[in-house]
Amino acid sequence: MRFRHYITAFITLFLIGCSDFTEPQSKDISLFNDFLKQTEVINNSTHVESTYDKKSKLFKPVLAIQRKKLAEAEEELKPLVEKGDPEAMFWMAKIIYRSSINDTPKALNLLQKAAENNPYAAMALFPDNRECQRYFNGFCEDKWIDKAKKLFIEQSKNGDVRAEFYIEKLKRKHDVYISAIINAAENNYLYPMVEYAEKVLLNSNSSSDMKKMAISLLRYGRERQFIPAIDMLMGVEIQSGNKNTEEFNTLFSEAINLGSNAAWEMMGISAIKDQSNSNINKYTIAKAIYDFSGDEFALAFTKPIENKKDLAIANKKAQEMVDAVEDVIYIDGAHPRQD
């Protein structure tokens, strides 16, 4: 099942970010529990704010990256890169850096240029960055740490909550890091909290209290309709053998409505496997997935609809499924790829 890609991505993040100061500790439980107790349960119609505003020139290409439409994103980014836009150069580098042996040096060049003005590009060149060591070995230098700090400080002056989080994280002190996670969550930047929770859940030595806390943190993200938190909770249910429970089905429905890549992929697999499903229904779902993310997997297992009227109706329904998903970008410079 392709849902494993999501779990693999989390494991990769775990390996990249693994260091003493970020490792969960039992003393964290009281801090996070106090935070959760002080937090009011919110209406499920509320979700975290999109990383980019819809008026931003980067909204369309970054949304395409989030939905794995990398070719489309590359076309959107090209004119911005040609104009020397640092953010566009960063995102372009993250699209092409592992595409081919010829694109790797191009990506490095883009990152090095972007890193002069973009802290996430600088972070991508940190000496302890696993991806940097793998693809740009010899160019992962300490100088980029100081550069990132300076750039984040500048961004924080405008109230950038992500910048504020990474300023604190780069102090490399556990208590400061935990406080930064909580402060970020209070300001609707939830990725650090989800990352922390998945570290707890991936560690076989985590106590039951630690795991209980981690699930509570993910539920906090779920209440705010943060897709990575919901995806992680689905993963927990699957790992626990609870895929067909009411709880999983509710999570799955929420994830579909919000636009989770993992959930949409699972929807396609389920539609194909369901022998009671008509070919028109299978095609409609497969076409919706293709329009949503460019994924042709489900379409490859459906028969073409020969009747033009039926085809038009199916295509319309497929587009309606896609249009029903609100365009909210949850990836960011520290979490740029969903594969």
N, C-alpha and C positions, 0 to 999 in steps of 0.2 A: 504494500500500500504506500502511496506517495506521501502520506502523512508523515512517514518516517523522515522525510527531508526536513520537516520542521524541527523534529526532535534532534536530528543530526546538527542542524544549525545552532540549536541551543547548546549542544555538547561542544561544538567548536568554540562558541563564545566562552564557555566554561574554561576550555583549555587556554584560550588566548588571554583571558583576564585573570588566570589563576595566580594569585600571589598571597602572601601571608596576611596583608592588611585587609584584603577583600573576603577572606574565608569566614563563613558564618561561625559565630560563637554562641554558646548557650546564654551568655549575658545579654544577647541581643533580644531575647524573647520578651523581657519586661518592657524594653523600649518600644518595640513594635506593637505589643499588646496595649500599652498606654496610648499609643497613637491611634490604634483602631478603636479603642473605647471612646475616644474623644471625637471620633468622626461620625457624623450623622449619616444614616442610610439615605441615599438619594434616589430620586425617581429614575427608573431605567430608561427614560426617554433622553436622559442627559449623557453625553459622551465627551471624551477629552477633545480639546481643540486640535484642529488639523495643524501639522507641522508647518505647512505653507498655506497662506491665504490663496483663495481662488483667483485673486487678481495678480498674484505673483507670476512672473515669467517662467518660474521653475515648477509651478504647480502641475502642469500637464506632463512634462517629462518625468518628474519624480513619481507621480501617480502611476505612470506607465512602468517605471522600474519596480514599484511596489507590486504591481500586478504581473510582473515578469514579462512585459512586452518590451524587451530590451532593444529590439530593432527600431521600434517606434520611438522609444526614448532617445536613442542615438540620433535619429533624424531631427528631433526637436532640439537637442542640445548642440548640434553642430554649429548653427549660426551664433549661438551664445559663446561657445568656445572660441570661435574665430574672432570674436570681439574682445577676448581676454577676460571673460567673466570667471573669477576664481571658483565660485560655487559650481558653475556649469562644468569647469575643468575637473573639479573633484568628482562629480557624479559621472562624467564621461569616463574617467579613469577607473571608477568602480564597475562600470559596465564592461570595459574591454580588457582589464588587466590579466584575466586568465582565459581570454578567448582563443589566443594563438600565441606561438612563440614570437611572432612579429609584433603583436600588440602589447606585449609586456613592457618593452622599453618605451613605447609611446605612452603607456599608462604612467610609468615612473616619471617621465618628463612632465606630464600634466600634473601629477601630484606635487612634484618639486616646485613647479611654478605656482600652483594653487596654494601651497603651504606658506607662502610669504604673506598671504592675506586670509587664509581659511584654516582655522584651528583643527578641523576634522581631517584635512589633508595632512597637516603636521602630525596628528595622532596616528595616521596610517603609516607614518615613517618612523615611529618609535622603535627603539632597539629591541623591546620585548614584545613587539607586535608579531604574532605568529605568521600572519599573512605576508607581512613585509619580509620576514626572514625567508619565507618560502619562495616568494616571487622576486624580491628585490634585494637579495642577500648582498651585503657589502655597502648598502645605501641606507641602512636603518641606523640613524645616528642620534646621539644624546642631544645634539643642538636643537632638534625638533621639539624636545620636551619644553625647553625654555621658550621657544617660539610659540608653541601652543598656549602656554600659560599667559604670555603677554597678550595674545589675540583673544583669549577667553576673558581676560580682565577688561579689555576694551568693549567686548560684546556685553559683558555684565552691567556696564554703565547704562545700558538701555533696558535693563530689566530682563535680560535673556535668562530664563530659568535653567536652560541646558548649560549655558556657559557657567552659571553659578555652581551647578552641580560638579562640573569637571574641574573647576578651580579647587573645590574642596577635595575631590577625589585624588587629584594630583599631589595633595599634601601627603598621601600615602600613610595615613594613620587610621586605624580601624574605627575608633569612636567618631572621628570626624566624618568618615565615610558613611557610617550608619546614620548619623544626623543629616548628612547631605541627601541620603536616599529618602528620608522622611520629609525633609523640606521640599524636595523635588515632587514627591507625591502630593503634598499639600497644595502644590502649584500646578497639578495636573501633568507633570512629567513622570510617567509611570514605568518607563522601560527599566530604570535602575532597580526598582522594586521587584519587577518580574524576573530580572536576571538574578537577583539575590535569592528569590524563592526557588528558582530552578536549580541553583547551586545546592541548596538544602536538599531538594528532592532527589538530585542525582547522586548525592553522597550516601553511600550505604551505611555509613556510621552515624548518620543523623538520628537523634533521639525522636521518639514519637511526639514529644512536645514541640521540637523544632519543625517537624513535618506538619503538624497541626497548624503552627504559626504560618508556615509557608503557604498552605492552602488558604488561610484567612487573607493573606496578602494578595493572592491571585483573585480571590473573590472580591476584594476591594477594587481591583482592576476591572473585574467583570461588571460590577455595579456601574462603572463609568464607561462601559462598553469599549474597553481597550482590547482590541483583537488579540494581541500576543498573550494576554492573560487568559482569555477565553480559549485560545488554542491550546495553551498549556494545561488548562483544566480538562479539556477533551483528551489530551494525551494521558493525563493521570487516570481518567476513567477507562481508557483503552488498556493501559498497562495493568489496571486492576481487574480486567475482565468484565467491565460494566458497560460495554458498548451498546447494549440493547435496552438499557434502563431508561426510565423516564427522565432522570437527571441528565444523562448523556444526550438524549433526544432534544431536550430543552436547550442545552448548550449548543448543539449542532444547529438548531433552528436560529438561535441568536447569531451564531457565526455566519450562517448563510446570509441573513438579512444585513449584516454589517459589512460583508465582503471579504471574509477570510479566504485566502487562497487555499489553505488546507481543507476547509469545509467544502468549498466549491469542487475541489478535486475529488473528495470523498463522495459528493453528491453524484458526480459523473460515474464513478465506479459502481455505486449503489444502483443507479438507473440501468446500467448495462447488465448487472447481475440479476435484476428483478425480472424474472420470466413472465410475470403477469403484466408487465409494462408494455404498452403498444409501441410499435416502431416510431410512430409520430411523437409520442411522449419522450421516447429516448432521444430522438433527433432534436426536439425542442430544448431539452436540457443540455445536450451536447453542444448545440449551436450557441446557447446562452453562455456556456463555459468558454467556448472559442471567442465569442465577442468580448467576454469579460477579461480574459487573460491571454488569449491567443493560443491556448492549449488545445491541440487537435486530437488528444488521446481518445476522448469519448466519441468524437465524430468518426474515428477510424473503425469503431465497432457498431456503427449504425448504418442501416441501408438508406440510400438516397430516396427522397420522397418524389415520386414521378408526377403526381397530380399537382399542377401549378397552383390551384386554389389552396389545397392543403399545405403546400410548401410556403405560400405567402402567409397563411395564418400561423404556421409554426414559427416562421422567422419573426413575425410581429410579436408573438408571445415570448420568444427568446429575448428580444430586445427589451420588452417590458420588464423581464426579470432582471436584466442588467441595469436598466434605468431606475429600478426600485432601490438600488444600493446607493446610499449617499457617498459622494466622493470625499473621503477623509483620509489624509496621509498620516500614517503612524510611524513610518520609517524616518530615520534622521541620519545625520552625518556619522554618528557612532554605530548605527545599525542600518547600513545602506542596502544590504541585499537580503532577499527572502529565500535564497536557495543555498 
